[in-house]
Amino acid sequence: MAIVVPSISSEEVRFDIPETARFGLVALATDLTSERDLYQQMQGRDVAIHVSRLAFENPTTPDNLQLMAPRLVKAAGLLAPVSPLKAVCYSCTAATVVIGDHEVRSSIQKELPGIPVVTPTAAAIRAFEALDVRRIAVLTPYTIATSQPMADFFTSQGLDVVNFDCLGVEDDRDMARISRQTIINAAVAADRKDAQALFISCTALPVLDSIVEIEDRIGKPVVTSNQAAGWLLTRLGGLSDHRPAEFGKLYSFDLASEKVRDIA
């Protein structure tokens, strides 16, 4: 086959400056939900989510979650070639609690210095601040052993956890297959009259499309791991006008400007 000589020289090739808002996502190798949920929340906007994955071994126990800590730097480094990024999300709620938000952020920023790092727990705290919420009920799909550190985390952040329910599932791939009706029923059961909002944990849990129905049932805001992360990413990415009502009351709120420094 003959090779065709280019009709223009390399010196004549021009490149447009991309307007796409680019985000990074560090996800577990077993994650079946996060990438889809983030893209779904950003429909209609010119965004790209660049994904790096890191090894994780089920069951979802504190010990196994802790094993991801030394793998974060390498996973973040795989995103360096697609910089600049508006922000990077580490998509594991339970692991962030076990490893520590500061440690997660520091590890990722070793390879991506200066780029804001979003964790589901930090995003949830920012969401509660935006919603002016101090008393929460919590639902997780985890076992009691994995859920307890999360209850302790929210208490350490000055929140009053008025109820904490968990479903006892050990494998995060099974968490991603929990039925919509099971999630809705468990969420309604986890709510309490004195709670100002309900937090539903786990980036694997397919709860995004059920948020509005749960809010309608319990009459108060619902914050979830992937919803809060998506909300915070859009605000950090300059998309504060992005307010999709189908993902809950949270999207009607902005991130307080003074909080940006805490994330960056």
C-alpha positions in Angstrom: 0.0 0.0 0.0 1.4 3.4 -1.0 1.9 6.0 1.8 0.2 9.3 0.9 2.3 12.4 1.5 0.4 14.8 3.9 -1.0 17.8 2.0 0.1 20.2 4.7 3.3 20.3 6.6 3.6 19.8 10.3 4.3 23.5 10.8 0.8 24.3 9.4 -1.0 22.1 11.9 -3.0 24.2 14.4 -4.6 23.1 17.6 -7.7 24.6 19.3 -7.5 25.5 23.0 -9.9 22.9 24.6 -12.8 24.3 26.6 -13.6 21.0 28.2 -13.7 20.9 32.0 -11.5 17.9 32.8 -11.8 15.9 36.1 -9.8 13.0 37.4 -11.3 10.0 39.1 -9.3 7.4 41.2 -11.6 4.4 41.5 -11.3 0.9 42.9 -10.7 -1.9 40.4 -14.0 -3.4 41.6 -16.0 -0.1 41.2 -19.1 -0.6 39.0 -20.9 2.7 39.8 -18.9 5.8 40.3 -17.9 6.7 36.8 -21.5 6.3 35.5 -22.9 8.3 38.3 -20.5 11.2 37.8 -21.1 11.4 34.1 -24.9 11.1 34.7 -24.8 14.1 37.0 -22.9 16.2 34.4 -25.0 15.5 31.4 -25.3 18.4 29.0 -22.0 20.0 30.1 -18.7 19.9 28.2 -16.8 17.7 30.7 -14.4 14.7 30.6 -13.7 12.4 33.5 -10.4 10.6 33.2 -10.3 7.4 35.3 -7.4 5.7 37.0 -8.1 2.5 39.0 -6.2 0.9 41.9 -6.3 -2.7 43.2 -8.7 -3.6 45.9 -9.4 -7.0 47.5 -12.8 -7.8 48.9 -14.3 -8.2 51.5 -14.8 -4.6 52.4 -13.2 -4.6 55.8 -11.1 -1.8 57.5 -8.0 -3.8 57.0 -8.5 -4.3 53.3 -9.5 -0.7 52.8 -6.3 0.4 54.5 -4.3 -1.6 52.0 -5.1 1.0 49.3 -3.2 3.7 51.0 0.2 3.0 49.5 -1.4 2.5 46.0 -2.8 6.0 45.8 0.3 7.8 44.6 0.8 5.5 41.6 -2.8 5.7 40.7 -2.8 9.4 40.8 0.4 9.5 38.7 -1.5 7.8 35.8 -3.6 11.0 35.6 -0.7 13.4 35.3 -0.5 13.2 31.5 -4.1 14.5 31.1 -3.6 17.6 33.4 -4.6 20.3 33.9 -7.5 18.9 35.8 -10.2 21.0 37.6 -10.2 18.5 40.5 -9.6 14.8 41.3 -12.1 12.5 43.1 -11.0 9.5 45.2 -14.1 7.4 45.0 -14.3 5.3 48.1 -16.2 6.6 51.2 -15.2 3.8 53.6 -11.5 3.9 52.6 -11.3 7.6 53.0 -12.6 7.3 56.6 -10.1 4.4 57.4 -7.1 6.0 55.6 -7.9 9.6 56.5 -9.0 12.4 54.3 -5.7 14.3 54.8 -3.6 11.2 53.9 -5.7 10.6 50.8 -5.3 14.2 49.6 -1.6 14.3 50.3 -0.9 11.1 48.5 -2.8 12.2 45.3 -1.2 15.6 45.4 2.3 14.2 45.4 1.7 13.4 41.7 -0.9 16.1 41.0 0.3 19.1 43.1 -2.1 22.0 43.5 -5.1 20.2 42.1 -8.1 20.0 44.5 -8.9 16.5 45.8 -12.5 15.5 46.5 -13.3 12.6 48.7 -16.9 11.5 49.4 -16.6 12.3 53.1 -15.2 15.8 52.5 -17.9 16.3 49.9 -20.6 15.2 52.4 -19.3 17.6 55.1 -19.4 20.4 52.5 -22.9 19.4 51.5 -24.2 19.4 55.1 -22.7 22.9 55.5 -24.4 24.1 52.4 -27.7 22.6 53.6 -27.2 24.0 57.2 -27.5 20.5 58.6 -26.1 19.3 62.0 -28.2 16.3 62.8 -28.1 13.3 60.4 -29.4 9.8 60.0 -27.0 7.4 58.1 -27.5 4.4 56.0 -24.6 2.2 54.7 -24.5 -1.1 52.8 -21.4 -2.2 54.9 -21.0 -4.5 57.8 -21.1 -3.1 61.4 -17.2 -3.3 61.6 -16.9 -1.2 58.5 -19.7 1.2 59.4 -18.4 2.0 62.9 -15.4 4.1 61.8 -17.8 6.2 59.6 -20.1 6.9 62.6 -17.1 8.0 64.5 -15.9 10.2 61.7 -19.2 12.1 61.4 -19.3 12.6 65.2 -15.7 13.9 65.1 -16.8 16.5 62.6 -19.3 17.9 65.0 -22.4 16.2 63.5 -25.1 14.6 65.7 -25.7 11.1 64.3 -29.2 10.3 65.5 -29.5 6.9 63.8 -27.1 4.7 61.9 -28.3 1.6 59.9 -26.2 -0.8 57.8 -27.2 -3.6 55.5 -24.3 -6.0 56.3 -23.0 -6.6 52.7 -19.3 -7.5 52.5 -18.4 -7.3 48.8 -18.6 -3.9 47.0 -19.6 -5.6 43.7 -22.7 -6.9 45.5 -23.3 -3.4 46.9 -23.5 -2.2 43.3 -26.3 -4.8 42.6 -28.6 -3.9 45.5 -32.1 -3.3 44.1 -33.6 0.1 43.9 -36.6 -0.9 46.1 -34.3 -2.3 48.7 -32.4 0.9 48.9 -35.5 3.1 49.1 -37.1 0.9 51.8 -33.9 0.9 53.9 -33.4 4.6 53.5 -36.9 5.4 54.7 -36.5 3.1 57.6 -33.1 4.7 58.5 -34.6 8.2 58.8 -35.6 9.7 62.1 -37.9 12.6 62.9 -35.2 14.6 64.6 -32.7 14.1 61.7 -32.3 17.1 59.4 -31.0 15.1 56.5 -30.2 11.5 55.5 -26.7 10.4 54.4 -26.5 7.3 52.2 -22.9 6.1 52.1 -20.9 4.1 49.5 -19.8 5.1 46.0 -20.7 1.5 44.8 -24.4 1.9 45.9 -26.7 2.6 42.9 -28.8 5.2 44.7 -28.4 8.3 42.5 -31.7 7.8 40.6 -33.6 7.2 43.8 -32.6 10.4 45.7 -35.7 12.5 44.8 -38.1 9.7 45.6 -36.5 9.2 49.0 -36.5 13.0 49.6 -40.2 13.0 48.8 -40.9 10.1 51.1 -39.0 11.5 54.2 -39.5 15.2 53.5 -35.9 16.2 53.9 -32.6 16.4 52.0 -30.7 13.3 51.0 -27.0 13.4 50.6 -25.2 10.4 49.0 -21.5 9.7 48.3 -21.5 10.0 44.6 -24.1 12.9 44.5 -22.0 14.9 47.0 -18.8 14.2 45.1 -20.4 15.2 41.8 -21.9 18.4 43.3 -18.5 19.4 44.8 -16.7 18.6 41.5 -19.0 20.8 39.5 -18.6 23.7 42.0 -14.8 23.4 41.9 -14.9 23.1 38.2 -16.6 26.4 37.6 -20.0 24.9 36.9 -21.9 26.5 39.8 -24.8 27.1 37.5 -25.3 23.4 37.1 -28.4 22.6 39.1 -30.0 19.3 37.9 -33.1 19.0 40.1 -33.3 15.2 39.4 -30.4 14.6 41.8 -31.8 16.1 44.9 -32.1 19.3 46.9 -28.3 19.6 47.3 -27.8 20.8 43.7 -29.8 24.0 44.4 -26.9 25.1 46.7 -23.5 26.6 46.0 -20.2 25.9 47.8 -19.3 28.6 50.2 -16.3 30.4 48.6 -14.3 30.4 51.8 -14.4 26.5 51.8 -12.5 26.2 48.5 -9.2 26.8 50.3 -9.9 23.8 52.6 -10.2 21.5 49.5 -7.4 22.9 47.3 
